[in-house]
Amino acid sequence: MDLKTKIKRNGNSSFQIADGKAVVMLAVNSNIFTLNEIGTVIWELLETPKTVEELVAGIMKKFPDDNQDAIMVDVDAFIMDCLKEQLLIQEA
């Protein structure tokens, strides 16, 4: 995914943080998703829409000892999964 692509949360979702993990529900189908640690950080970063590049930078700030390439792969995989499940939306 292009680093300049802007991502935002689906407005039809609600979430709660429980035990350090985000639990997200989609209103349209009542599906519930529990996000892992990286996913939860990304979800929190998306309080306002962000580019993929901004998300990677936010993760790197939170986990400075992690490899940047690995973080990019994780962020990309998370975004792609969430786009498929309609938790996240790509802004035009």
N, C-alpha and C positions, 0 to 999 in steps of 0.2 A: 504494500500500500504506500502511496506517495506520502512523504513526511509533511506536506502542506495540506493534506486532506483534513478538513475540520469535522470533528465528531461531537455529538451531543447525546444526552440521555433521551430515551423515548419519553415523551410527555405523558404517555398513558401508563407509566410505571410508578410504583411506590416502593420505598425501601426502608429498611431499618438495620442498624448495626447491632449484631448480637454476638457476643464473645469474640469481638474483633473482626467479624466477617459480615459483609453486607448480604442481606437476604432481600431479593428483589422480586416483586410480583408485577406481572403485566395484567392490567385491568381487562383487556380485550379477551383474554382466554384463561385468566386466573392461574397461569403457569407460575411456579415459584422456582427461583434459582438462588443457590447459595454460592457466593463468590469466594475464591481463595484469597490469600493475602494480597497478591499482586492485583487481582481483579478488584478487590475492595479499595485499594489505593487509587487505582484508575477511576473507579466509580466516584470516589470522593473528589478527585481532581476535576471530574466533569460536572462540578457544581455549576460551572459555566462552560459553554462549548470550548473545546481546545483542538489544536492541530495534533496530529500524531507526534510531531516533533516535540511539542510542549509536553505531551504525555510521557514520552521517553525521558525528557529532561526531569520531569517530576519524579519518575521512578528512580532515576539515577541519583537524585538528591536524597531520596528516602533510603536507598540501598547503594551507597557509594562504593562498596567493595565488590559489587557485582560487575560482570563483564558487559560492556555497552552493547556488543553484538548480541549477546544472549538476551539482554533486556529488550532490544528491538524485536527479536524473534518472538519473545513472550507477549509483548504489547500487540504486535501484529496479529498473532494467533488469537489473543483475547478479543480484539476488536472484530476480527472476521467471524468468530463464533457468536459474538453478541449481535452483530449485524444480521446474521442468519436467523437468530432467535428473536430478532426485533427488539432487543433491549436497548440497543444503540441505533442512532440514525446518522447517516452521512449528510452533512449540510451541503447544499448546492453552492 
